[in-house]
Each structure stands twice: as C-alpha cells, then as structure tokens.
C-alpha cells in the first residue's frame, strides 16, 4: 500500500517504507527540514523530490511542482539543502537500498 502523507507544520511528506519501518529516521527528516524552512508569507504550495544516499547526504534535488512564487520555491529547496548537510544521518543499516527517494510538499503554516 502507498504510504499516507504525514503533515508537519507546513510540510507534507511521502517516503516509501520509512514511515512504518523506521519512524525515528522518518521523524528526524521532517524535524530537520522544518528547522531549516523559513517560508515567506502567502498561500503557496511547492513540491520537491530528492534522494538520501546511504551516508545521509542528499542528491538529485529537483522541483516536482513549483508554486509560482520563486521566493517560496527556493526557500523550500534551500530547506532540503540545509537539512541534507549532515542533519539526516546515514540511512538505517537494515534498509536494503543505497538511496531513498523522498517527495516533500511544502505549504506555509496554516495554508491548506
């Protein structure tokens, strides 16, 4: 079954397998990106995709959908770059993949 999105403050996330099997790692990813995310005011939504490598570094960061507000979009992208600089930690040892695909949807706080 497809994982359901988890809604954090201004963030919806999709990650195959991690939510159910590795909840501590899952929650840390959300927490670290939230710490780095400083959205401008407005009701914008943008989606980014990226991969977490075995060592916890981020690769293949790209927009999946842009909001139309460049400032909001690049703040979302910057939050992933910020969090991906060692804050995620290595992938769980038991995870049988070398990279973990992630999709984040960013919304401003309170925007639904």
C-alpha positions as semicolon CSV with decimal commas, in nm:
position;residue;x (nm);y (nm);z (nm)
1;X;0,000;0,000;0,000
2;X;0,111;0,355;-0,070
3;X;0,224;0,546;0,241
4;X;-0,002;0,826;0,353
5;X;0,144;1,176;0,369
6;X;0,243;1,298;0,712
7;X;0,160;1,658;0,775
8;X;0,408;1,860;0,975
9;X;0,396;2,234;1,015
10;X;0,375;2,343;0,655
11;X;0,510;2,013;0,520
12;X;0,356;1,702;0,366
13;X;0,590;1,411;0,302
14;X;0,593;1,086;0,108
15;X;0,864;0,828;0,170
16;X;0,838;0,465;0,068
17;X;0,875;0,229;0,364
18;X;1,042;0,467;0,606
19;X;0,736;0,589;0,791
20;X;0,622;0,247;0,903
21;X;0,955;0,066;0,935
22;X;1,186;0,345;1,053
23;X;0,970;0,603;1,231
24;X;1,260;0,765;1,420
25;X;1,453;0,827;1,098
26;X;1,133;0,947;0,926
27;X;1,052;1,194;1,204
28;X;1,410;1,325;1,210
29;X;1,395;1,405;0,837
30;X;1,075;1,604;0,890
31;X;1,213;1,778;1,200
32;X;1,539;1,878;1,032
33;X;1,367;2,020;0,723
34;X;1,119;2,209;0,943
35;X;1,412;2,368;1,131
36;X;1,553;2,498;0,802
37;X;1,224;2,607;0,640
38;X;1,151;2,980;0,668
39;X;0,869;3,049;0,422
40;X;0,764;3,397;0,314
41;X;0,403;3,484;0,390
42;X;0,142;3,383;0,137
43;X;-0,058;3,076;0,047
44;X;0,186;2,885;-0,174
45;X;0,248;2,514;-0,235
46;X;0,559;2,363;-0,390
47;X;0,685;2,005;-0,417
48;X;1,046;1,891;-0,428
49;X;1,195;1,547;-0,478
50;X;1,537;1,422;-0,373
51;X;1,732;1,113;-0,278
52;X;1,903;1,043;0,052
53;X;2,219;0,841;-0,003
54;X;2,336;0,565;0,229
55;X;2,568;0,817;0,407
56;X;2,276;1,059;0,467
57;X;2,377;1,312;0,203
58;X;2,123;1,449;-0,046
59;X;2,135;1,412;-0,423
60;X;1,904;1,468;-0,723
61;X;1,722;1,762;-0,560
62;X;1,462;1,896;-0,802
63;X;1,128;2,073;-0,817
64;X;0,837;1,841;-0,886
65;X;0,587;2,128;-0,886
66;X;0,655;2,498;-0,840
67;X;0,424;2,741;-0,664
68;X;0,458;3,042;-0,891
69;X;0,639;3,230;-0,613
70;X;1,015;3,199;-0,669
71;X;1,096;3,310;-0,313
72;X;0,878;3,036;-0,162
73;X;1,008;2,773;-0,406
74;X;1,372;2,847;-0,335
75;X;1,312;2,861;0,039
76;X;1,169;2,507;0,016
77;X;1,466;2,391;-0,192
78;X;1,706;2,563;0,048
79;X;1,545;2,390;0,348
80;X;1,623;2,050;0,195
81;X;1,978;2,158;0,109
82;X;2,027;2,287;0,465
83;X;1,890;1,972;0,628
84;X;2,078;1,749;0,386
85;X;2,416;1,874;0,504
86;X;2,463;1,603;0,763
87;X;2,144;1,651;0,962
88;X;1,960;1,340;0,839
89;X;2,228;1,093;0,940
90;X;2,301;0,776;0,743
91;X;2,014;0,562;0,620
92;X;1,914;0,287;0,865
93;X;2,156;-0,005;0,827
94;X;1,873;-0,253;0,771
95;X;1,733;-0,052;0,478
96;X;1,816;-0,258;0,167
97;X;1,869;0,044;-0,064
98;X;2,168;0,261;-0,147
99;X;1,940;0,564;-0,194
100;X;1,596;0,652;-0,057
101;X;1,363;0,860;-0,278
102;X;1,173;1,135;-0,096
103;X;0,894;1,370;-0,203
104;X;0,815;1,676;0,010
105;X;0,524;1,912;-0,036
106;X;0,574;2,249;0,131
107;X;0,293;2,483;0,235
108;X;0,310;2,794;0,450
109;X;0,199;2,745;0,808
110;X;-0,176;2,740;0,825
111;X;-0,218;2,712;0,446
112;X;-0,435;2,417;0,348
